[in-house]
Amino acid sequence: MPTVADVVRRYGGEYLQRFGARMPGEHKKVLRAIAACRTGEFGTVLYCCKSCGQTHAMGRSCGNRHCPTCQQDKTKAWLQTQTDRLLPCPYFLVTFTLPAELRALARSHQRAVYSALFEASSQALRTLASDPRFVGTDRIGFFGVLHTWGRTLEYHPHVHYVIPGGGISADGSKWLSSRAQFFVPVKALSLLFRAKFRDTLGRAGLLNQADPAVWRRNWVVHSQATGDGRASLGYLAPYVFRVAVGDHRIVSSDGGTVTFTYRRVGSNRPRKMTLDAVEFLRRFLQHVLPRGFQKVRHYGFQSPRSGILFEAVRWLITIALGATFTLTSQPAEQPALIPAPRCPVCGGPMCLVGFTPPIPPVFDTS
């Protein structure tokens, strides 16, 4: 089956010829990395079979975070780490979505707009949580994941937050719980998010580039109770490392077109979409993040800089709730050993012999 890398190698040169003069440098780097991944351009790794003695060369991976091949094995480890950190309380999944009128602005100023999305939404959550009618403190702890694509690779920036239902009192002595099925009102949260986003955009000098009508329409915020949090983690885990489209979804890449599978909202039946190859690459590249941009961010007592011991929070919750929501204790899984590569000829285990230097690039992105 073809892969995203196959599409890039076949049509990346044409894309660069047409759009290279006005492409962001980061997009060029991503194309080059994916095209060169495991081809030998980054060098090769030499193995020797312990059974038949044959030597085999394997191209080194690019390691780029937008490469489907390099990211597919990281999800399980992340999910296990986050599951081990779940607190014994109800959880919520809250999603903030940018209106369609702001997507062109976001695409043109990704770093500023994505940062504003995180800042405005996180501040809105803390502000409403401080209201005594809901939680009664702004010392909540949560993390968010930026997600920019829809099922057919369209541009759809939004951020998902996984939030424990409660927070720490101002003096740090007790846990203040939210209601089990309700965190904060989404209508008020939407209004506050809109106002804070506008203020943040103004400070970034981008307010005059936004359609004024967007400040008069309703913004979409969704909040859902998710039990002990495992369901929300299971939903988010693939998006932390997954790129806009994975290799498993590519059906064909012939005749100047690319066909891939997708599922409509509310349906599990796989469907197929065929796009011009250049349009496919355009949709793929619009989800490339700015260099060094953090798509996963932690806030409050979940932030590494909070100064609050996570185990102390766990005990405050256990005392406050009488262990009603205590998770079943399970021993932490030991990191799985990476299996030795197998010989493609006889199937025997192979051992590392050495490395060879890189070869010339697949195509020039300069």
BELZIUR-V434573 format. One record per residue. N is the residue number from 1. PHI is phi as a letter, one per 30 degrees, with the letter a starting at -180 (NA if undefined). Layout:
N PHI
N PHI
This chain:
1 NA
2 d
3 b
4 d
5 d
6 d
7 d
8 d
9 d
10 d
11 c
12 d
13 d
14 d
15 d
16 d
17 d
18 d
19 b
20 e
21 d
22 b
23 d
24 d
25 e
26 d
27 d
28 d
29 d
30 d
31 e
32 d
33 d
34 d
35 d
36 c
37 e
38 i
39 c
40 j
41 d
42 c
43 j
44 b
45 c
46 c
47 b
48 b
49 d
50 d
51 c
52 c
53 i
54 d
55 c
56 b
57 c
58 b
59 d
60 d
61 d
62 d
63 i
64 d
65 d
66 c
67 d
68 e
69 d
70 d
71 c
72 d
73 c
74 c
75 d
76 d
77 d
78 d
79 d
80 d
81 d
82 d
83 d
84 d
85 c
86 d
87 c
88 d
89 a
90 d
91 b
92 b
93 c
94 c
95 b
96 c
97 c
98 d
99 d
100 e
101 d
102 c
103 d
104 d
105 d
106 d
107 d
108 d
109 b
110 d
111 d
112 d
113 d
114 d
115 d
116 d
117 d
118 d
119 d
120 d
121 d
122 d
123 d
124 d
125 d
126 d
127 d
128 d
129 d
130 d
131 d
132 e
133 d
134 c
135 c
136 j
137 a
138 c
139 d
140 c
141 b
142 a
143 b
144 b
145 b
146 d
147 b
148 c
149 c
150 c
151 d
152 c
153 i
154 d
155 d
156 a
157 d
158 a
159 b
160 c
161 c
162 c
163 b
164 d
165 d
166 l
167 a
168 c
169 d
170 e
171 d
172 i
173 c
174 a
175 c
176 c
177 c
178 d
179 d
180 d
181 c
182 b
183 c
184 b
185 d
186 d
187 d
188 d
189 d
190 d
191 d
192 d
193 e
194 d
195 d
196 d
197 d
198 d
199 d
200 d
201 d
202 d
203 d
204 d
205 i
206 c
207 d
208 d
209 c
210 c
211 d
212 e
213 d
214 d
215 d
216 c
217 c
218 d
219 c
220 c
221 b
222 b
223 b
224 b
225 d
226 b
227 i
228 d
229 j
230 d
231 d
232 d
233 d
234 d
235 d
236 d
237 e
238 d
239 d
240 d
241 c
242 d
243 c
244 e
245 b
246 c
247 e
248 d
249 c
250 d
251 c
252 a
253 b
254 c
255 i
256 i
257 b
258 b
259 c
260 b
261 c
262 a
263 b
264 d
265 e
266 i
267 b
268 c
269 d
270 d
271 b
272 c
273 b
274 c
275 b
276 e
277 e
278 d
279 d
280 e
281 d
282 d
283 d
284 d
285 d
286 d
287 c
288 d
289 d
290 e
291 e
292 i
293 d
294 d
295 d
296 c
297 b
298 c
299 b
300 i
301 d
302 d
303 d
304 d
305 c
306 d
307 i
308 c
309 d
310 d
311 d
312 d
313 d
314 e
315 d
316 d
317 d
318 d
319 d
320 d
321 c
322 i
323 i
324 e
325 c
326 d
327 d
328 d
329 d
330 b
331 d
332 d
333 d
334 d
335 e
336 d
337 d
338 d
339 d
340 d
341 d
342 c
343 d
344 d
345 c
346 c
347 i
348 d
349 d
350 c
351 c
352 d
353 c
354 l
355 b
356 b
357 d
358 d
359 c
360 e
361 d
362 d
363 a
364 d
365 c
366 d
